[in-house]
Amino acid sequence: MKEKVTLSIEKEVYKKFRKYCDDNAIMLSKKIELIMKRIMDEENGGKK
């Protein structure tokens, strides 16, 4: 199940990341989710 969240992000960071996602045909929310999972995996030594 998906969770809707509200985030506060620096405007220029958001604009640049949004453009990156648009240019690469990536859903912004999915990319953030993948980054979050990667960080958690690294922190847990690869454990899920």
N, C-alpha and C positions, 0 to 999 in steps of 0.2 A: 504494500500500500504506500502511496506517495504522501508526503507531508508538505504542506505549503508553509513557507517561512518568509519572513521579512528580514532583509539584511541592510545594513548601512555601509556603503562602500564609497570611497573617494570617487567623485564624479569622473575625473580623467581616467582613473584606473578602469572603472566600469565601461566607459566609452571605448577605450582601447581594446579591452577584453571582448566586448560585444562585437566590435569590428573583426577581431581575430576569429571569433566563432562564426560570424556571418561569412567571412571570406573563405573559411574552411568547411562550410556546410555542417557545422557542429551546433547542437542545441546547447545553449549556455548552461542550463540547469544540469544537463547530463555531464558536461565537462566538469563542472564544479563537483558533482557527485563522484566522478572518477578520481579527481584530485583528493577528495576527502578519504576515499577508500584506500588510495595509495599511501597517504600519510598514516592512516591507522595501521595498515599492513607493515609499514616500515617501523613504526613505533612498537609493534607487537612481534617483531622479528619474523614476519611472514605468517604469523598465526592469525586465523580468522575467528 
